[in-house]
Amino acid sequence: MDYLIIGGGISGLLTAYYLDQAGASVCVCDQQEFGQESSWAGGGILSPLYPWNYDPAVTALATWSQQHFPDFLDHIHKESGLDPEYRPCGMLVLDQMIDSKVEAWQALSGQTLETWDTERLKQKQAGLSIDGEQHVFLPKVGQVRNPRLLATLLAYLEQRPNVSLRPKQGMKALRLNAAKDKVLGVETDADVIDAEQVIICAGAWTNKLFPDANINVKPVRGQMLLFKAVPELLSTIVLGRKHYLIPRRDGRILIGSTLEEVGFDKAITEMARLQLQSYAYDLLPDLQDYPIEHHWAGLRPAAPDGIPYIGRHPDIEGLSMNAGHFRNGIVLGLASARLLSDILQGNSPVVDPSPYAIQTPQSADNPV
């Protein structure tokens, strides 16, 4: 193989997609079934929450992804026969007016914005209980249903002759096999996998699996609820008070999410359920008529300022990374994978790669 990818979440699978498109052979491995961690657990909003609050490096990746997601999703839908449930439903931000920060972000991203007063909001989305007189609507923001996106992408990759998918490879005990700062492959508790190019896409587990890589990614738990509601009870994503409602095509409504630094604990809590339930009922009172169908938690891979690590490792030849997307693994995933593929294939990068470069003490002492 040309590349061995460690991690079969959205980052690993999209990286495999773009490397395959470039003509490379790829093997993707994971310690369990693919796409079972934060890639599955998230909401699938194709935008950062409050996107004007992020570093321009995050905006650059989000903007490229948003521009290319519709064609990408259409492509894998047609090729796989599965539907990722892309829905361009827009996002309504309740606790925000268009101010200088929002205007600066709009100029950078090119996003379309609308101002909704209370009367227009009632016309467009009845049933919301809201305060304030003006709200921001982003009509171009879409969503996907995470588990169905992952199933669609996996079905597509399974058809590709140069892509090998190896879930449940016993990688709970794993280390790089290297000699003189050059990758030779990886060693697991099951076997040794030889590879001259290894890409780490291990999400929140990146530091745990590769403590010598000198990067900073930590887990942050997020809990979510799913209501079994009916279609058109809610027609758009609604964001307010740092939580959100996401309406699925079949009427289900997802409520998220908490931010908890509790290590690798994925337990759900009664406190979080009550907090999310209260938020949902306050914002959309009609949800009290529908049952809670599911409550779950995932571990986000948080890098400093939410800026992922994308690129070659400066001190270990043959090692690259695509990890640390925090709350934005889906929306940043397409651009991140394409950027890493461009770097590894020597192509002109789709965005400036410098903000995502891996900085280690050794590389800082020896700048290029």
Contacts in CASP RR format, 6 or more apart in sequence:
PFRMAT RR
TARGET T0000
AUTHOR 0000-0000-0000
METHOD contacts of the structure
MODEL  1
MDYLIIGGGISGLLTAYYLDQAGASVCVCDQQEFGQESSWAGGGILSPLY
PWNYDPAVTALATWSQQHFPDFLDHIHKESGLDPEYRPCGMLVLDQMIDS
KVEAWQALSGQTLETWDTERLKQKQAGLSIDGEQHVFLPKVGQVRNPRLL
ATLLAYLEQRPNVSLRPKQGMKALRLNAAKDKVLGVETDADVIDAEQVII
CAGAWTNKLFPDANINVKPVRGQMLLFKAVPELLSTIVLGRKHYLIPRRD
GRILIGSTLEEVGFDKAITEMARLQLQSYAYDLLPDLQDYPIEHHWAGLR
PAAPDGIPYIGRHPDIEGLSMNAGHFRNGIVLGLASARLLSDILQGNSPV
VDPSPYAIQTPQSADNPV
1 25 0 8 1.000
1 26 0 8 1.000
1 27 0 8 1.000
1 164 0 8 1.000
1 195 0 8 1.000
2 19 0 8 1.000
2 24 0 8 1.000
2 25 0 8 1.000
2 26 0 8 1.000
2 197 0 8 1.000
3 19 0 8 1.000
3 24 0 8 1.000
3 25 0 8 1.000
3 26 0 8 1.000
3 27 0 8 1.000
3 195 0 8 1.000
3 197 0 8 1.000
3 198 0 8 1.000
3 199 0 8 1.000
3 344 0 8 1.000
4 26 0 8 1.000
4 27 0 8 1.000
4 29 0 8 1.000
4 185 0 8 1.000
4 186 0 8 1.000
4 193 0 8 1.000
4 195 0 8 1.000
4 197 0 8 1.000
4 198 0 8 1.000
4 199 0 8 1.000
5 12 0 8 1.000
5 15 0 8 1.000
5 16 0 8 1.000
5 26 0 8 1.000
5 27 0 8 1.000
5 28 0 8 1.000
5 29 0 8 1.000
5 198 0 8 1.000
5 199 0 8 1.000
5 201 0 8 1.000
6 29 0 8 1.000
6 30 0 8 1.000
6 171 0 8 1.000
6 174 0 8 1.000
6 186 0 8 1.000
6 198 0 8 1.000
6 199 0 8 1.000
6 200 0 8 1.000
6 201 0 8 1.000
6 202 0 8 1.000
6 209 0 8 1.000
7 28 0 8 1.000
7 29 0 8 1.000
7 30 0 8 1.000
7 34 0 8 1.000
7 200 0 8 1.000
7 201 0 8 1.000
7 202 0 8 1.000
7 203 0 8 1.000
8 28 0 8 1.000
8 29 0 8 1.000
8 30 0 8 1.000
8 34 0 8 1.000
8 35 0 8 1.000
8 39 0 8 1.000
8 167 0 8 1.000
8 201 0 8 1.000
9 30 0 8 1.000
9 34 0 8 1.000
9 35 0 8 1.000
9 37 0 8 1.000
9 39 0 8 1.000
9 150 0 8 1.000
9 201 0 8 1.000
9 203 0 8 1.000
10 35 0 8 1.000
10 39 0 8 1.000
10 146 0 8 1.000
10 149 0 8 1.000
10 150 0 8 1.000
10 153 0 8 1.000
10 329 0 8 1.000
10 330 0 8 1.000
10 333 0 8 1.000
11 39 0 8 1.000
11 201 0 8 1.000
11 203 0 8 1.000
11 322 0 8 1.000
11 323 0 8 1.000
11 325 0 8 1.000
11 329 0 8 1.000
11 333 0 8 1.000
11 336 0 8 1.000
11 337 0 8 1.000
12 28 0 8 1.000
12 199 0 8 1.000
12 201 0 8 1.000
12 322 0 8 1.000
12 337 0 8 1.000
13 28 0 8 1.000
13 34 0 8 1.000
13 35 0 8 1.000
13 150 0 8 1.000
13 153 0 8 1.000
13 154 0 8 1.000
13 157 0 8 1.000
14 153 0 8 1.000
14 333 0 8 1.000
14 334 0 8 1.000
14 336 0 8 1.000
14 337 0 8 1.000
15 26 0 8 1.000
15 199 0 8 1.000
15 201 0 8 1.000
15 322 0 8 1.000
15 336 0 8 1.000
15 337 0 8 1.000
15 340 0 8 1.000
15 341 0 8 1.000
16 26 0 8 1.000
16 28 0 8 1.000
16 157 0 8 1.000
16 163 0 8 1.000
17 153 0 8 1.000
17 156 0 8 1.000
17 157 0 8 1.000
17 337 0 8 1.000
18 337 0 8 1.000
18 338 0 8 1.000
18 340 0 8 1.000
18 341 0 8 1.000
19 26 0 8 1.000
19 341 0 8 1.000
19 344 0 8 1.000
19 345 0 8 1.000
20 26 0 8 1.000
20 157 0 8 1.000
20 160 0 8 1.000
20 162 0 8 1.000
20 163 0 8 1.000
21 341 0 8 1.000
22 341 0 8 1.000
22 345 0 8 1.000
22 347 0 8 1.000
23 162 0 8 1.000
24 162 0 8 1.000
24 345 0 8 1.000
25 162 0 8 1.000
25 163 0 8 1.000
25 164 0 8 1.000
26 162 0 8 1.000
26 163 0 8 1.000
26 164 0 8 1.000
27 163 0 8 1.000
27 164 0 8 1.000
27 165 0 8 1.000
27 166 0 8 1.000
27 193 0 8 1.000
27 195 0 8 1.000
28 34 0 8 1.000
28 157 0 8 1.000
28 163 0 8 1.000
28 164 0 8 1.000
28 165 0 8 1.000
28 166 0 8 1.000
29 166 0 8 1.000
29 167 0 8 1.000
29 169 0 8 1.000
29 171 0 8 1.000
29 186 0 8 1.000
29 193 0 8 1.000
30 166 0 8 1.000
30 167 0 8 1.000
30 168 0 8 1.000
30 169 0 8 1.000
30 171 0 8 1.000
31 168 0 8 1.000
31 169 0 8 1.000
31 170 0 8 1.000
31 171 0 8 1.000
31 172 0 8 1.000
31 174 0 8 1.000
31 205 0 8 1.000
32 167 0 8 1.000
32 168 0 8 1.000
33 167 0 8 1.000
33 168 0 8 1.000
34 150 0 8 1.000
34 154 0 8 1.000
34 165 0 8 1.000
34 167 0 8 1.000
35 150 0 8 1.000
37 203 0 8 1.000
37 204 0 8 1.000
37 298 0 8 1.000
37 299 0 8 1.000
38 203 0 8 1.000
38 204 0 8 1.000
38 298 0 8 1.000
38 299 0 8 1.000
38 300 0 8 1.000
38 301 0 8 1.000
38 329 0 8 1.000
39 146 0 8 1.000
39 150 0 8 1.000
39 329 0 8 1.000
39 330 0 8 1.000
40 146 0 8 1.000
40 147 0 8 1.000
40 150 0 8 1.000
41 146 0 8 1.000
41 222 0 8 1.000
41 224 0 8 1.000
41 296 0 8 1.000
41 297 0 8 1.000
41 298 0 8 1.000
41 299 0 8 1.000
42 146 0 8 1.000
42 224 0 8 1.000
42 257 0 8 1.000
42 298 0 8 1.000
42 330 0 8 1.000
43 143 0 8 1.000
43 146 0 8 1.000
43 224 0 8 1.000
43 246 0 8 1.000
43 254 0 8 1.000
43 256 0 8 1.000
43 257 0 8 1.000
43 330 0 8 1.000
44 143 0 8 1.000
44 144 0 8 1.000
44 145 0 8 1.000
44 146 0 8 1.000
44 149 0 8 1.000
44 246 0 8 1.000
44 330 0 8 1.000
44 331 0 8 1.000
45 91 0 8 1.000
45 141 0 8 1.000
45 142 0 8 1.000
45 143 0 8 1.000
45 237 0 8 1.000
45 244 0 8 1.000
45 246 0 8 1.000
45 330 0 8 1.000
45 331 0 8 1.000
46 65 0 8 1.000
46 66 0 8 1.000
46 69 0 8 1.000
46 141 0 8 1.000
46 142 0 8 1.000
46 143 0 8 1.000
46 144 0 8 1.000
46 330 0 8 1.000
46 331 0 8 1.000
47 62 0 8 1.000
47 66 0 8 1.000
47 91 0 8 1.000
47 138 0 8 1.000
47 141 0 8 1.000
47 142 0 8 1.000
47 331 0 8 1.000
48 54 0 8 1.000
48 58 0 8 1.000
48 59 0 8 1.000
48 62 0 8 1.000
48 327 0 8 1.000
48 328 0 8 1.000
48 331 0 8 1.000
49 239 0 8 1.000
49 242 0 8 1.000
49 244 0 8 1.000
49 327 0 8 1.000
50 93 0 8 1.000
50 96 0 8 1.000
50 239 0 8 1.000
51 58 0 8 1.000
51 59 0 8 1.000
51 62 0 8 1.000
51 105 0 8 1.000
51 109 0 8 1.000
51 111 0 8 1.000
52 101 0 8 1.000
52 102 0 8 1.000
52 104 0 8 1.000
52 105 0 8 1.000
52 106 0 8 1.000
53 101 0 8 1.000
54 62 0 8 1.000
54 306 0 8 1.000
55 305 0 8 1.000
55 306 0 8 1.000
55 307 0 8 1.000
55 355 0 8 1.000
56 108 0 8 1.000
56 355 0 8 1.000
57 307 0 8 1.000
57 355 0 8 1.000
57 356 0 8 1.000
58 305 0 8 1.000
58 306 0 8 1.000
58 307 0 8 1.000
58 328 0 8 1.000
58 332 0 8 1.000
59 105 0 8 1.000
59 108 0 8 1.000
59 109 0 8 1.000
60 335 0 8 1.000
60 351 0 8 1.000
60 352 0 8 1.000
60 355 0 8 1.000
61 308 0 8 1.000
61 332 0 8 1.000
61 333 0 8 1.000
61 335 0 8 1.000
61 336 0 8 1.000
61 339 0 8 1.000
61 351 0 8 1.000
62 109 0 8 1.000
62 328 0 8 1.000
62 331 0 8 1.000
62 332 0 8 1.000
62 335 0 8 1.000
63 108 0 8 1.000
63 109 0 8 1.000
63 110 0 8 1.000
63 111 0 8 1.000
63 335 0 8 1.000
64 334 0 8 1.000
64 335 0 8 1.000
64 338 0 8 1.000
64 350 0 8 1.000
64 351 0 8 1.000
65 331 0 8 1.000
65 332 0 8 1.000
65 333 0 8 1.000
65 334 0 8 1.000
65 335 0 8 1.000
66 111 0 8 1.000
66 140 0 8 1.000
66 141 0 8 1.000
66 331 0 8 1.000
68 334 0 8 1.000
68 335 0 8 1.000
68 338 0 8 1.000
69 86 0 8 1.000
69 144 0 8 1.000
69 334 0 8 1.000
70 86 0 8 1.000
70 88 0 8 1.000
72 334 0 8 1.000
73 84 0 8 1.000
73 86 0 8 1.000
73 144 0 8 1.000
73 149 0 8 1.000
73 152 0 8 1.000
76 84 0 8 1.000
76 152 0 8 1.000
76 153 0 8 1.000
76 156 0 8 1.000
77 83 0 8 1.000
77 84 0 8 1.000
77 86 0 8 1.000
77 152 0 8 1.000
79 156 0 8 1.000
79 159 0 8 1.000
80 152 0 8 1.000
80 153 0 8 1.000
80 155 0 8 1.000
80 156 0 8 1.000
80 159 0 8 1.000
81 152 0 8 1.000
81 155 0 8 1.000
82 148 0 8 1.000
82 151 0 8 1.000
82 152 0 8 1.000
82 155 0 8 1.000
83 148 0 8 1.000
83 152 0 8 1.000
84 144 0 8 1.000
84 145 0 8 1.000
84 148 0 8 1.000
84 149 0 8 1.000
84 151 0 8 1.000
84 152 0 8 1.000
84 153 0 8 1.000
85 144 0 8 1.000
85 145 0 8 1.000
85 148 0 8 1.000
85 149 0 8 1.000
85 248 0 8 1.000
85 249 0 8 1.000
86 142 0 8 1.000
86 143 0 8 1.000
86 144 0 8 1.000
87 142 0 8 1.000
87 143 0 8 1.000
87 144 0 8 1.000
87 248 0 8 1.000
87 249 0 8 1.000
88 140 0 8 1.000
88 141 0 8 1.000
88 142 0 8 1.000
89 141 0 8 1.000
89 142 0 8 1.000
89 143 0 8 1.000
89 235 0 8 1.000
89 236 0 8 1.000
89 237 0 8 1.000
89 247 0 8 1.000
90 137 0 8 1.000
90 138 0 8 1.000
90 139 0 8 1.000
90 140 0 8 1.000
90 141 0 8 1.000
90 142 0 8 1.000
90 236 0 8 1.000
90 237 0 8 1.000
91 137 0 8 1.000
91 138 0 8 1.000
91 141 0 8 1.000
91 142 0 8 1.000
91 236 0 8 1.000
91 237 0 8 1.000
91 238 0 8 1.000
91 239 0 8 1.000
92 116 0 8 1.000
92 121 0 8 1.000
92 125 0 8 1.000
92 135 0 8 1.000
92 136 0 8 1.000
92 137 0 8 1.000
92 138 0 8 1.000
92 236 0 8 1.000
92 237 0 8 1.000
92 238 0 8 1.000
92 239 0 8 1.000
93 135 0 8 1.000
93 136 0 8 1.000
93 137 0 8 1.000
93 138 0 8 1.000
93 239 0 8 1.000
93 240 0 8 1.000
94 128 0 8 1.000
94 130 0 8 1.000
94 132 0 8 1.000
94 135 0 8 1.000
94 238 0 8 1.000
94 239 0 8 1.000
94 240 0 8 1.000
94 241 0 8 1.000
95 240 0 8 1.000
95 241 0 8 1.000
96 102 0 8 1.000
96 135 0 8 1.000
96 136 0 8 1.000
97 115 0 8 1.000
97 134 0 8 1.000
97 135 0 8 1.000
97 136 0 8 1.000
98 113 0 8 1.000
98 115 0 8 1.000
98 134 0 8 1.000
98 136 0 8 1.000
102 113 0 8 1.000
102 136 0 8 1.000
105 111 0 8 1.000
106 113 0 8 1.000
111 138 0 8 1.000
111 140 0 8 1.000
112 138 0 8 1.000
112 139 0 8 1.000
112 140 0 8 1.000
113 136 0 8 1.000
113 137 0 8 1.000
113 138 0 8 1.000
114 136 0 8 1.000
114 137 0 8 1.000
114 138 0 8 1.000
114 139 0 8 1.000
115 134 0 8 1.000
115 135 0 8 1.000
115 136 0 8 1.000
115 137 0 8 1.000
116 124 0 8 1.000
116 134 0 8 1.000
116 135 0 8 1.000
116 136 0 8 1.000
116 137 0 8 1.000
117 133 0 8 1.000
117 134 0 8 1.000
117 135 0 8 1.000
118 130 0 8 1.000
118 132 0 8 1.000
118 133 0 8 1.000
121 128 0 8 1.000
121 130 0 8 1.000
121 135 0 8 1.000
124 235 0 8 1.000
124 236 0 8 1.000
125 234 0 8 1.000
125 235 0 8 1.000
125 236 0 8 1.000
125 238 0 8 1.000
127 284 0 8 1.000
127 285 0 8 1.000
127 286 0 8 1.000
128 238 0 8 1.000
128 283 0 8 1.000
128 284 0 8 1.000
129 282 0 8 1.000
129 283 0 8 1.000
129 284 0 8 1.000
129 285 0 8 1.000
130 283 0 8 1.000
137 236 0 8 1.000
141 237 0 8 1.000
142 237 0 8 1.000
143 237 0 8 1.000
143 246 0 8 1.000
144 330 0 8 1.000
145 248 0 8 1.000
145 249 0 8 1.000
146 330 0 8 1.000
149 330 0 8 1.000
154 165 0 8 1.000
157 163 0 8 1.000
157 165 0 8 1.000
158 165 0 8 1.000
169 188 0 8 1.000
169 190 0 8 1.000
169 191 0 8 1.000
169 193 0 8 1.000
170 188 0 8 1.000
170 189 0 8 1.000
170 190 0 8 1.000
171 186 0 8 1.000
171 188 0 8 1.000
171 189 0 8 1.000
171 190 0 8 1.000
171 209 0 8 1.000
172 189 0 8 1.000
173 188 0 8 1.000
173 189 0 8 1.000
174 186 0 8 1.000
174 187 0 8 1.000
174 188 0 8 1.000
174 189 0 8 1.000
174 209 0 8 1.000
175 186 0 8 1.000
175 187 0 8 1.000
175 210 0 8 1.000
176 183 0 8 1.000
176 185 0 8 1.000
176 186 0 8 1.000
176 187 0 8 1.000
176 198 0 8 1.000
176 210 0 8 1.000
176 212 0 8 1.000
176 316 0 8 1.000
176 319 0 8 1.000
177 183 0 8 1.000
177 184 0 8 1.000
177 185 0 8 1.000
177 186 0 8 1.000
177 187 0 8 1.000
177 192 0 8 1.000
177 194 0 8 1.000
178 184 0 8 1.000
178 185 0 8 1.000
178 316 0 8 1.000
178 319 0 8 1.000
181 315 0 8 1.000
181 316 0 8 1.000
181 317 0 8 1.000
182 316 0 8 1.000
182 317 0 8 1.000
182 318 0 8 1.000
183 195 0 8 1.000
183 196 0 8 1.000
183 197 0 8 1.000
183 198 0 8 1.000
183 316 0 8 1.000
183 317 0 8 1.000
183 318 0 8 1.000
183 319 0 8 1.000
184 194 0 8 1.000
184 195 0 8 1.000
184 196 0 8 1.000
185 192 0 8 1.000
185 193 0 8 1.000
185 194 0 8 1.000
185 195 0 8 1.000
185 196 0 8 1.000
185 198 0 8 1.000
186 192 0 8 1.000
186 193 0 8 1.000
186 195 0 8 1.000
186 198 0 8 1.000
187 193 0 8 1.000
196 318 0 8 1.000
197 318 0 8 1.000
197 320 0 8 1.000
197 344 0 8 1.000
198 318 0 8 1.000
198 319 0 8 1.000
198 320 0 8 1.000
199 319 0 8 1.000
199 320 0 8 1.000
199 321 0 8 1.000
199 322 0 8 1.000
199 340 0 8 1.000
200 206 0 8 1.000
200 209 0 8 1.000
200 210 0 8 1.000
200 213 0 8 1.000
200 319 0 8 1.000
200 320 0 8 1.000
200 321 0 8 1.000
200 322 0 8 1.000
200 323 0 8 1.000
201 321 0 8 1.000
201 322 0 8 1.000
201 323 0 8 1.000
202 209 0 8 1.000
202 210 0 8 1.000
202 323 0 8 1.000
203 217 0 8 1.000
203 301 0 8 1.000
203 323 0 8 1.000
203 324 0 8 1.000
203 325 0 8 1.000
204 217 0 8 1.000
204 218 0 8 1.000
204 219 0 8 1.000
204 220 0 8 1.000
204 264 0 8 1.000
204 299 0 8 1.000
204 300 0 8 1.000
204 301 0 8 1.000
204 302 0 8 1.000
205 219 0 8 1.000
205 301 0 8 1.000
206 213 0 8 1.000
206 215 0 8 1.000
206 217 0 8 1.000
206 301 0 8 1.000
206 321 0 8 1.000
206 323 0 8 1.000
206 324 0 8 1.000
207 213 0 8 1.000
207 215 0 8 1.000
207 216 0 8 1.000
207 217 0 8 1.000
207 218 0 8 1.000
208 264 0 8 1.000
213 313 0 8 1.000
213 316 0 8 1.000
213 319 0 8 1.000
213 321 0 8 1.000
213 358 0 8 1.000
214 315 0 8 1.000
214 358 0 8 1.000
214 360 0 8 1.000
214 361 0 8 1.000
214 362 0 8 1.000
215 303 0 8 1.000
215 309 0 8 1.000
215 321 0 8 1.000
215 323 0 8 1.000
215 358 0 8 1.000
215 360 0 8 1.000
216 303 0 8 1.000
216 304 0 8 1.000
217 301 0 8 1.000
217 302 0 8 1.000
217 303 0 8 1.000
217 309 0 8 1.000
217 323 0 8 1.000
217 324 0 8 1.000
218 261 0 8 1.000
218 263 0 8 1.000
218 301 0 8 1.000
218 302 0 8 1.000
219 261 0 8 1.000
219 263 0 8 1.000
219 264 0 8 1.000
219 299 0 8 1.000
219 300 0 8 1.000
219 301 0 8 1.000
219 302 0 8 1.000
220 259 0 8 1.000
220 260 0 8 1.000
220 261 0 8 1.000
220 299 0 8 1.000
220 300 0 8 1.000
220 302 0 8 1.000
220 326 0 8 1.000
221 258 0 8 1.000
221 259 0 8 1.000
221 260 0 8 1.000
221 261 0 8 1.000
221 262 0 8 1.000
221 263 0 8 1.000
221 265 0 8 1.000
221 266 0 8 1.000
221 297 0 8 1.000
221 298 0 8 1.000
221 299 0 8 1.000
221 300 0 8 1.000
222 256 0 8 1.000
222 257 0 8 1.000
222 258 0 8 1.000
222 259 0 8 1.000
222 260 0 8 1.000
222 297 0 8 1.000
222 298 0 8 1.000
222 299 0 8 1.000
222 300 0 8 1.000
223 256 0 8 1.000
223 257 0 8 1.000
223 258 0 8 1.000
223 260 0 8 1.000
223 268 0 8 1.000
223 269 0 8 1.000
223 272 0 8 1.000
223 273 0 8 1.000
223 276 0 8 1.000
223 295 0 8 1.000
223 296 0 8 1.000
223 297 0 8 1.000
223 298 0 8 1.000
224 254 0 8 1.000
224 255 0 8 1.000
224 256 0 8 1.000
224 257 0 8 1.000
224 276 0 8 1.000
224 295 0 8 1.000
224 296 0 8 1.000
224 297 0 8 1.000
225 254 0 8 1.000
225 255 0 8 1.000
225 256 0 8 1.000
225 273 0 8 1.000
225 276 0 8 1.000
225 277 0 8 1.000
225 280 0 8 1.000
225 292 0 8 1.000
225 294 0 8 1.000
225 295 0 8 1.000
226 252 0 8 1.000
226 253 0 8 1.000
226 254 0 8 1.000
226 255 0 8 1.000
226 292 0 8 1.000
226 293 0 8 1.000
226 294 0 8 1.000
226 295 0 8 1.000
227 252 0 8 1.000
227 253 0 8 1.000
227 254 0 8 1.000
227 255 0 8 1.000
227 280 0 8 1.000
227 287 0 8 1.000
227 290 0 8 1.000
227 291 0 8 1.000
227 292 0 8 1.000
227 293 0 8 1.000
228 252 0 8 1.000
228 290 0 8 1.000
228 291 0 8 1.000
228 292 0 8 1.000
228 293 0 8 1.000
229 247 0 8 1.000
229 251 0 8 1.000
229 252 0 8 1.000
229 253 0 8 1.000
229 287 0 8 1.000
229 290 0 8 1.000
230 251 0 8 1.000
230 290 0 8 1.000
231 249 0 8 1.000
231 250 0 8 1.000
231 251 0 8 1.000
232 251 0 8 1.000
233 247 0 8 1.000
233 251 0 8 1.000
233 253 0 8 1.000
233 284 0 8 1.000
233 286 0 8 1.000
233 287 0 8 1.000
233 290 0 8 1.000
234 245 0 8 1.000
234 247 0 8 1.000
234 253 0 8 1.000
234 284 0 8 1.000
235 247 0 8 1.000
236 247 0 8 1.000
237 244 0 8 1.000
237 245 0 8 1.000
237 246 0 8 1.000
237 247 0 8 1.000
238 244 0 8 1.000
238 245 0 8 1.000
238 283 0 8 1.000
238 284 0 8 1.000
240 283 0 8 1.000
241 279 0 8 1.000
243 255 0 8 1.000
243 256 0 8 1.000
243 257 0 8 1.000
243 276 0 8 1.000
243 279 0 8 1.000
244 255 0 8 1.000
244 256 0 8 1.000
244 257 0 8 1.000
245 253 0 8 1.000
245 254 0 8 1.000
245 255 0 8 1.000
245 256 0 8 1.000
245 280 0 8 1.000
245 283 0 8 1.000
245 284 0 8 1.000
246 253 0 8 1.000
246 254 0 8 1.000
247 253 0 8 1.000
248 254 0 8 1.000
252 293 0 8 1.000
253 280 0 8 1.000
253 284 0 8 1.000
253 287 0 8 1.000
253 290 0 8 1.000
255 276 0 8 1.000
255 277 0 8 1.000
255 279 0 8 1.000
255 280 0 8 1.000
256 276 0 8 1.000
257 276 0 8 1.000
258 272 0 8 1.000
258 275 0 8 1.000
258 276 0 8 1.000
260 272 0 8 1.000
263 299 0 8 1.000
264 299 0 8 1.000
266 297 0 8 1.000
266 298 0 8 1.000
266 299 0 8 1.000
267 297 0 8 1.000
268 295 0 8 1.000
268 296 0 8 1.000
268 297 0 8 1.000
272 297 0 8 1.000
273 292 0 8 1.000
273 295 0 8 1.000
277 292 0 8 1.000
280 287 0 8 1.000
281 287 0 8 1.000
281 288 0 8 1.000
300 326 0 8 1.000
300 327 0 8 1.000
301 323 0 8 1.000
301 324 0 8 1.000
301 325 0 8 1.000
301 326 0 8 1.000
302 324 0 8 1.000
302 326 0 8 1.000
303 309 0 8 1.000
303 323 0 8 1.000
303 324 0 8 1.000
303 325 0 8 1.000
303 326 0 8 1.000
306 324 0 8 1.000
306 325 0 8 1.000
306 326 0 8 1.000
306 327 0 8 1.000
306 328 0 8 1.000
307 355 0 8 1.000
307 356 0 8 1.000
308 322 0 8 1.000
308 323 0 8 1.000
308 324 0 8 1.000
308 325 0 8 1.000
308 326 0 8 1.000
308 332 0 8 1.000
308 336 0 8 1.000
308 356 0 8 1.000
309 321 0 8 1.000
309 322 0 8 1.000
309 323 0 8 1.000
309 324 0 8 1.000
309 356 0 8 1.000
309 358 0 8 1.000
310 321 0 8 1.000
310 322 0 8 1.000
310 336 0 8 1.000
310 339 0 8 1.000
310 340 0 8 1.000
310 343 0 8 1.000
310 353 0 8 1.000
310 356 0 8 1.000
310 357 0 8 1.000
311 320 0 8 1.000
311 321 0 8 1.000
311 322 0 8 1.000
311 339 0 8 1.000
311 340 0 8 1.000
311 343 0 8 1.000
311 344 0 8 1.000
311 353 0 8 1.000
311 356 0 8 1.000
311 357 0 8 1.000
311 358 0 8 1.000
312 318 0 8 1.000
312 319 0 8 1.000
312 320 0 8 1.000
312 343 0 8 1.000
312 344 0 8 1.000
312 358 0 8 1.000
313 319 0 8 1.000
313 320 0 8 1.000
313 321 0 8 1.000
313 358 0 8 1.000
313 360 0 8 1.000
314 357 0 8 1.000
314 358 0 8 1.000
314 359 0 8 1.000
314 360 0 8 1.000
314 362 0 8 1.000
314 363 0 8 1.000
315 360 0 8 1.000
315 362 0 8 1.000
315 363 0 8 1.000
320 340 0 8 1.000
320 343 0 8 1.000
320 344 0 8 1.000
321 358 0 8 1.000
322 336 0 8 1.000
322 337 0 8 1.000
322 340 0 8 1.000
325 332 0 8 1.000
325 333 0 8 1.000
325 336 0 8 1.000
329 336 0 8 1.000
335 350 0 8 1.000
335 351 0 8 1.000
336 356 0 8 1.000
338 350 0 8 1.000
339 349 0 8 1.000
339 350 0 8 1.000
339 351 0 8 1.000
339 353 0 8 1.000
339 356 0 8 1.000
341 347 0 8 1.000
342 348 0 8 1.000
342 349 0 8 1.000
342 350 0 8 1.000
342 353 0 8 1.000
343 349 0 8 1.000
343 353 0 8 1.000
END
